[in-house]
Amino acid sequence: MSNQLEYFFKPASVALIGASSNPSKLSHGILINMLQSGYQGKVYPVNPGSKEIAGLTCYPDIESLPGPVDLGVVVLPAPRVLESLKACGQKGFKNIIIISGGFKEVGPEGAELERLCLEVAKQFKMRLIGPNCVGAMDLYSGLNTTFIKGLPDKGGISLVSQSGAVSGAIVDLICGKGIGISHLVSLGNEADVTETDVIEYLSEVPESSVIACYVEAIREGQRFIDVCRQVSRNKPIVLLKAGQTNAGARAVSSHTGSLAGSLAAYQAAIKQSGVIMVQTASELINVAQAFASQPLLKGNRVVVITNAGGPAALASDSLAQHAIQLADLSDSTRQNLRSRLTPAAQIANPVDMLGGAEPAEYGFAVEQCLLDDQVDAVLAIHVPTSVVNPDEIARAIGEAAIKYQKPVLACIMGEYSVGNSRSVLQGFNVPCFQYPDQMGVILGAMYNYTQIKNKTAQPPLVNPAQTARPLSEIGIGDHKKELGEAHIRPLLAAYDFPLIRAEIAHDESEVSSIAAGFASPIVMKIVSPDVLHKSDAGGIRLNIQSPTAAIQAYHEIINNIKNNLPSARIEGVIMEPMAPRGQEVIIGMKRDPQFGPLIMFGLGGIYVELFGDVAFRVAPITREDAFEMVRETKAGKLLAGMRGHKPADIEAVVDCLLKLARISLDYPEIEEIEINPLLVLDAGQGVLALDARAIKK
């Protein structure tokens, strides 16, 4: 096989190591699932205590198995797994799934055992899923190595989960509802195979039309971005991230650090990679179902067809919250609707046909709206009544939908009387949902993916021609961990950041001399590795008009620091001319343990943490990434010009973001860096880096 992971899903033979004849044992459930799921390959139970299980010959050990085996499924107590892996390797197994728990999830001893298992797998060139997992399914090959009860329908959804419980629960939820899957894989501890590996494999599997992922952590952050960036251009990836808080994160000292928690890194990485992020398990299923069953959404204009105003209002609110517009129906569509619907019907959008709407009216309305060039998708909502058969309503919607290559989604509210109606719609490949306020998330995700598909592919912008000089050659290598503005300026200058003129004074006489050489007014700031936020500590003076005023400001700053931060090391003051008027933003970088350099843009000055108006991306970034960062924030809207303000130089901001990303890649020893404020001048006039600081590892 060209891809070794295929042996997890389409093996010619499977050995169940630790098989049991006891129906209460998980391994017995796995064996029964393999036999009842349509798998046509050879199945070998392995257990020294049985001669036969479920009508199959049971082998006493791995060595006695006849011929080569593609896949081993291990269900043994953790202490016995390692020796079994060695035997599998010597027998020539291709891949292994370790169902057993008792590894790194239980502590250091288990982690060491897991490490040794991985070493054995690598020694024999076996790929390994697990340990501590539920197994895998391929609905098209019939392989089912899980102990999950129930078998879903065949379909286009591939489910990749780090949690076996989530996998099992989703299967139970979708069984019998016409929601089909192609593959399921539970990854457990991910000793070897990761979600990124499986996503890459599934990208080439034709039966899989959408990849739905549940993750708790992503181990290979940069590879995840690179793989998903490629896969998502051809196949949608929907992801639910658990643990979306920064609770327990270590204390950080910079603005960038305090805002760049783990969730920010995940959100940035997921956005960059073209993955659709959802917030709940129901959204994961709903969005994946829509992608698997419907054509791509070409635009964001949707028409709502309903027999009830309240649900239509809920749906309309939900759509608006996710950038979906109610389409303006053409005059001809309105006239056609008026000719056939009840005279009291509302023919604007939403199209409200009132409570007595019959199947023929639903079918006609759906078809007329699909014919309208100003409509990109139709949402049909039905609330059951005692006078109309909801199954016939569903049939009418489905028959109209299959005639056109536009998305049609249905929402049939209720439960008691409409269960079969959803099955009818699923038979026409029209996904049916229960609540109208779910629809914005679903259609918003579909439109988001359309935008991802329409993006022009750009390589991340790096500078391979430049060999970064060591920090020591730039003149900052010998400084301690904290680098203030005075220390970091040489690095910024080396990357052509626009810097305002500055000089450092160490005593009163130098202050006077420098002030005499500057045109007034002047800015003076403390130079100290221990003063993180200068304004809070009284370490800044503005609008200094003369050498005499400069001396007074110098003493005020020194006294403030001594009073407010007695232990702070004072290295002097930095003096600069007052900057011209402009808009203040912040750009920064913090190194994330999973994804690497996390680049930030947002509203600058003293307001950055107060408003939290920031956007993040993981380096390396493209120019379009940098522009998106600016556009996502309120600061970006201010820079674009509003309420009579002139547009600012966004191009220059983007240039600085790309330079900062390049620094982060060139100097892995820099843990955090920020420029705050970066003063943005009018369009075409550039930017000025007014203050900066960095932290080394």
N, C-alpha and C positions, 0 to 999 in steps of 0.2 A: 504494500500500500504506500502511496506517495506521502501520506500524512500519518504518522504513527498513532495519533489520537483516534484515528478511525477504528482501531481495534477495541476502543471502549464502547463503540456503538454497532459495529458490523463485524464482530469476530466470527471466525469459522467454528470456534470451539470455546467453551467456557468451563472452568473448573471452580466449583464452589467448595472452598477449603474450610471445613468446620460445619459441613452440612449436618442437619439433624432430622431425625424422624419424628421428633416431638413437635406437634402442631403449635405449641405455645412458644417455641423458640423462633427468634427472628430469622435464623438461617433456613428454617423450614419454610417460612413465608416467602423468602427470596426464591427458593427452589420452585415452589408452587407458581409464583409469578412468572418465572422463566418458562415453565411448561405451559402456562395458560395464556401467554401473550402473543403467541404466533411465531416464536423464534424457531427457525428451522435448522440451526447449527447443532453441534454435539454438546451435550451437557454431562459433565462428570462430577458427581458428588464425591467428596473426599472426607472419610471419617473412619478411623480404625475400629470403631465399635459397631459398625453396621455392614451387612452384605448387600442390602438393597434399600433404597429410599424412593418412595413415590414411583415404583416400577422401574427405576434405573439402577444399574449396577453401581455399587458404592465401592470406591477404592480405598485401601487402608492408608495410603500415603501418596505424596506427590510423585515419588520416584516410580511408582507402579502404574501411573497413567499411561494409556496407550497413545503413542505418537505425540507430536508437538501440540501445544495449547496456546491459543492467542491471548486469552484473558483469564486471569485468576481473580476471584472474589473471595477475600479473606474475612472470615467471621470467627475469630479465635480470641481468647483472652490476650490482652496486650503483651504479657511476657512471652507468649509463644509465637508472636507474629514474626519476629526477626528471623528465627530459624526457618520458618516457612518461606519467607522471602528468599533466603539463600537457596532453598530447594527449588523454588520456582525459577530462579535465575539459572541454576544448573540444568534444569529441564528445558530451558529455552522459551519460557513465557515471554510474550511481547509486552503486555501491560498488566497492571495490578490495581484493583480497587480494594482498599482496606476499609471495611465497614466498622471495624472494632474501634471503641473509644479507649481512653486511658493513656493518652499521649500528652502533648504539650498543654492541653486544656486542663490537666490536673496538677501541673507543677513541674519543677526542674527535672525530676527523675523521668517523668513522661516525655519532657522535651528532649532529653538525651536519647531516649529510646527512639523517638521519632527521627532524630538526626541520624542515628545508626541505620534505621530502615531506609532513609533516603540514600545513604552511602551505598548500601547494597543494591538498591534500584539503579543507581548510576553505574555501579560496577558492571552490572549485567545489561546495561542499556535498556532497562524497562522504564516506561513512564508510569507514574503513580498518582492515583486520585485518592484523596483522604489524607490521613486516617480520620476516624470520627465523622463518617458521612453516611448518607442513605443509599448511594449508588447512582445508577444512570438508566435512562430509558431511551430507546429509539423506536418510535411508533411505526416506522416504515420497515425496519428490519425485524421488528417484533421482539428485540432484546429488552428485557426488564430485569435488571439486577438489584432492584429496590425491594424493600419490604412494605412499600406504600400500598394501602388497600384501594382498589379501584383502578380502572384503566381509562384515561380520557379518550376522546375521539381523535382521529388523525387530523392534523391541521398544519398551520404554518408557524405557530409560536414555538420558539425554543426557549426554555426556561433554564437559566443558569443561577444557582443559588449557593451561597456560602452556608446556608442554614438548611439542614435536613428537615426540620420541623416546618419551616416556611414552604419548602417543596411539597411536603405531604399535605399540608393544609390547602395549598392552591389546587392540587390535584383533586382533593375532596370537594372543593368549591365548584370546580368546573365540570366534574363528571356528570354526564347526562344533560348538559345544558347546551350542547352543540358547539362548545368552544374547543377547537382542536389544537393539539400541540404536535410538534415533530420530534423534539428532543427534550429531555430533562436530565440535568446533571447536578448532583449535590457534591460540593467540593470539600466540605469539612475544613480540616486544618490547613489545607493547601501546602502540604509538605513539598510537593513538586508542581503538579498542574494547577494553574491559576485561572481566574476568570478571563484574563487576557488571552491565555492559550486557547481557551474554549471559544471565545469570541472570534479569534483568528480562524480557528477550524470551521466554525459554523458559517463564516462569511462565504465559504466555497460550497456549502451544502445546498442544493437546489430546493429541497423540501422545506427548508427554513426560510421564511419570508420576513420574520421580525425576531430580534433577540431581546428577551426580557431578563433583566438581571436583578438579583437581590444581593447586595454586598454590605459588609460591615467594615472592611478595610481593603485598600488596594495596595498590594505590596510593591509592584514594579510601576511606579507612578508614571515615569516618562514613557516607558514602553506602552502602557495603557493608552496614553494620549496618542502616540504614534500609530498604534494599531487601530484604535477606534476612529481616528481621523480618516483613515483609509476605508475602513469597513462602512462607516456611516454614510459615505457618499453613494453607496449602492444598496444598503440594507439598514433599516432603522434599528437603533439600539435604545431600549427604554430601561432606565435604571432607577431602582429604589435604594437609597443609602440609609442604613440604620445608624443610630448614634449621632444625630445631627446637632450636637451641642459641643461647646468648648469647655465643658466642666472638667476640672482637673488639669487644664493646660497650665504649663509653667508660667511664672510671672515673666513679663517682658518689659523692656524699658523704653522702647521707641514707640511713636505713634503707629508706625507700620506694624511693629511686632504686636501691639495690643489689639489691632484690628484684624491681623492675619492669622486667625485661629485655624484649626483643622478643617472646620466646615467651609471657610472661605477658600481654602486650597482645593477641596473636593469640588466645590461649585465651579471654581475657575477651570479646573482640569476637565470636568465634565462638559462645560460649555465649549471649551476650545476643541474638544475631541468630536463634537457633533452629536453627542449623546443627549437623549431627551430624559431629563430628570423629573421624577414624580415624587410625591410626598407620602403616599399611603399604598398599602397592598392592593386595595380596590382599584386605585388609579393605575397601578402596574398592570393588572389584568385587563381593565377597560381599555386603556390606551393600546396595549398589545393586540387586543382583539380587533380594534378598529383598523390598525395597520395591516393585520393579517387578512382582513376580509374586504377591504375597500381600496379603490384606486387612490392615487395621491391627490391631495387637495391642491388645486392650482392657484387658488387665491383665498382671501379671507372673507368672502361675501356669502352669507348663509341665509336661507329662508326657513322660518319656523312655520310648520303647518300643524294646527291643533284643533281640538274640540273643546278647549277650556282655557280661559284667559289667565288664571292664576299660574298654572304650570308654565305657560308661555312666558309670563313675566319673570319667573324664576330662571328659566333657561336664558332669556335675553340678558338678565343681569350677569349670569355666569359667563356668557359669551363675551360680553363687553369687558369683563375683568381679565380676559385672556386674548385680547387684541383681535377678536372676531366681530365683524360688522354684520348688522342686519342688511341684507341686500336691498337695493331699490329696484323693485320689479318694473319691468318695462310696461308701457301703456298697453301693448297688445296682450301681454300676460294678464294684466288686470282685467281687460275686457273679456278675455276668455274665461277667467275665473268667475266673473260676474254673470256670464251667460249660463253657467251650469250650477253654481252653488246657490244655497238658499238666499233669498233677497236680504235677509238680516245679517248675512255673513260679513265679516271684516276682511276686505281683500287687500289691505296693506300688509306689511310684514311686521308682526306675525299675521299669517292668514288664519283667522279664527272662524271655523265653520260651525261653531256652536255645538251644544251637547248632543244634538240628535244627528250629527254627521254620520253618514252611512258609508259602507265600503267603497261604493262607486265614486263618492265625492272625494274620499282620501286618494284613491288611485288617480283620479283626474287631476286633482290639485298637485300631487307629487309630480306627475308627468309634465304638466304645464310649466311648473317651476324649473324642472330639469332642462326643459327646452330653452329657457331664458338664458341668453348669453351673459346677463348680469348676475347670474347665480353660479356660485362655485360648489355649493353643497346644499343638501336638504336635510332638515331635522324634522321628523314626523313624531308628534306627541299625541298619545291617546290616553284618556282617562275613561275606564270602563263605566258603562251605564247598563240599566236593565233592559234597554230597548234595542241594543245593537250587539251582535256577536263579535267579541274582540278577535277571535280567530280569523274571521272574514276581513276585518280591518287589517290585520297583519298580512293576510294573503294579498290584499289589494296593494298595500305598500310595496311588498316584495315583487309582485308582478310588474309594477311600474319601474322599480329600481333597476331590475336586470336589463332593461332596454337601453340604458345610457351609461356612459363611462364617467360618471360623477359620483362622489361619495353620497350615500344615503345612510343616515343613522336614525334609529327609532328609540323612543322612550315610551314604554307602556307602564304607567304607574299602577301600583297595586301589587297584590300577591295572590289572594284567594281565587280570583276568577280568571287570571290571565297567564298562568304558568304555561299552558300549551301555546298561547299566542307567541311567546318568545321563541319557542321551538319552531313554529311556522316561519318566523322571520329568519332564524338561523338557517333554515332549509333553503332560503333564497340568498344566503350569505350576507344578510343585512344584520349587523350587530344591534342588539336590543338592550337597553339599559333601564334601570328602575326609577331613577330620580332625575328631574330636569336640571338640577343644579350641578350634576356631574358633567354636563355636556361641554361647558367651557374648557375644562381641563383637557377633554378628549380632542375636541376640534382645535384647541390652541396648540396641542402637541402635534397634530397633523400639519397645521400651518407652519409651525416652527420647523418641522422636518422639510417642508417644501423650501423654506428659506435656506436651510442647510444645503439641500441638493442644488440650489441655484447659485450658491457661492462659487466664485472662481477659485480653484485650488491655488494656494500660494505656499511656497516653501517658507519655513521659519527663517527670519532674517538674522543671520549671524555674520561674523566677519572672519572667515577662515584665512584671509590673506594677512591678518594682523597677528603677530606673535606677541602676546601680552608680556610686557616687561615686569620683572619681579617688583613687588611693592618697595623693596629696599632701594631699587634703582630710581624709583620715583621720589623717594625721600620720606616715606612714611612707614617703612618696614620695622623700625626700631621702637615705634610708639607702643604704648600699652594697648589693652583690648579696646578701650573706648577712643574713638577718633572724633574730635570736634571739627568745626568748620575749618579752623586754621590748619588742621592736619590733613583733612580730606581734599582740600582744594587742589593740590598737585595731581591727584588721581582724576578729578573731574576735568582739569585742564588737559590732561593727556588724552581724554576722549572728546575734546572740543566742546565741552559744555560752556555756554556763554556765562562768564563770571563777571561780577562787578569788581572794580578795582578795590583792593584791600591791603592793609598793612597792619602788622602787629606791634603794639607798644608794650614795654615791660615796666616802665616807670613814668613818673610825671614829666620828665624832660622829653622823653620820646613821644609822649602824648602831645605835648605842645608843638614839637617839631613837625610831626605828621599832620596835625591839624592845620598848621600854617601852609602846608603844601597842598591841601585839599580845598576845592571850592566849597563854600557853605551851601546848604546845611550838611551835617555829618551824622552818621550812625555809629554808636560805640556798643560793643557786645563783649561779655566776659569770655575768656578762653580758659576752660577748665574741663578736664575729662570727667569730673564728678557732677557737673551741672547739666542735667538732661534737658530741662525746659527753662531756658534763660529768662523769659518774661515772668514766669511764676516766682523765680528766685530774686527778682529785681536786678537782673543782669543785663538789661538793655536800656540805652538812652537814645532817643531820636531827636532830630531837628536841632542839633548842636550848631551854633552859629559862629563860634570864634574859638581861638586857642584857649582863652581864659575859661570859657564855658566848657570846653573839652576837659580841662584839668578838674573842674568842679564835678563834671559827670564821671570822670575816672574815679575820684574818691568816693562818690556816692555808690557806684557799682561795687567797688572793692568792699566797702563797709556793709552793703546789703548782703553780699555773699558770705562775709565773715559772720554776720548776725544770723542769717537764715540757714546757712549750711557750714557750720564751724569747721567741719573736717574736710571740706572741699579743697582740693589742690588748685591754686590760682597760678596760671602761667602768664597772665597779662590780659590785654584787651585787644580786640580786632577792630579796626576803624575803616569805615567805608563811606563814600558819598551817599547821600539819600537817593534812593531809586526813584525813577519816574513813576507816574501813576499807571496802574495796571490791575489785573485780576490775579489773586493769589490762589495757587493750587499746590498740591503735594504730589510728588512721585516718590516711590520707595520700593524696597525689596526686602523680603525676609525669606530665609531658606527653610523650606518645609521638609520634614524627614521623609515623607512619602514621594513628593513630587519635585523637590528641588527648589530653585529660585522662584519665588512668588512675587510678581511685579504688581505694584499698586498705583492707582491714580485716584485723586479725589479733591474735594474742597480743602484748601490749605489754610495756613495761618493758625490761629488759635482754635478754630472751629472744627478741626478734622474729627476729633473724638466726640465732640458734642453732637454733631449731626450724623456722623458715620456715613457720609456720602462718598462711598468709595467703590471702585471696581478692581478686580484682580484677574491676572492671567499668569500662567506658568511659562517661564522662559525655557527654550527660545520662543519668541513670538513673531508673528507676521505683522506687516504694516496694517493690515485690516484688523488684526487683533487689537492693536494699539488704538486705532480709530474707534473700534467698538467700546473699548474701555472708557474713552472720553464721552461717547454718545450715551452710555448707560447712566451717567450721573447727572445730577442737577448742575454740578459745576460745568459739565460739558454744555448744557443748554445755555448757561450764562455766557460761556465762551463763544457760542454760536451767534450770540446777539439776540436780545429780546427787550421789548418795551423801550425801543429807541436807542439801545446801547449798540455801539459799533461791534462788529465781529472781531474776535481776538485771533491770535496766530495759532490756530489749532495744529497746523502742520509742524510748527516748531516744537509744540508739546509732544507730538508723536515722535519726532526725531529724538527728543530727550528720552522718551520711554524706551525706544530701541537701543539707544546708547547705554541706558541703565541695564537693560537686559543683557547686553553684551558684556558689561563689566561683571555682572553676576556669574556669567559663564566663564569668563577669563580668570576670575579670582575666587575660587571656591572657599578660600580662607576668610572671606568677608561674609559674616553671618547676617547682618542687617545693614541697610544703608537707606537714607532718605534725604531728599532735598525739600525743605519746607521753610519758607515758601519758595516755589518757583513762580516768578512774576511773569505773567503773560501779557505782552503788549498787543497793540492793535494788529490786525491782520497784515502780514508782511513785515512787521517790525521785530519779530523774534521774541525771545524770552530771556530772563536773567535768573540765575541761581543765586538767591540771596542768603540762604543758610543751608547747612548740610551737616550730617553727622553719620557715623558708621560704627559698627561693632564687629570686631574680629573674633574668630573662634578661639 
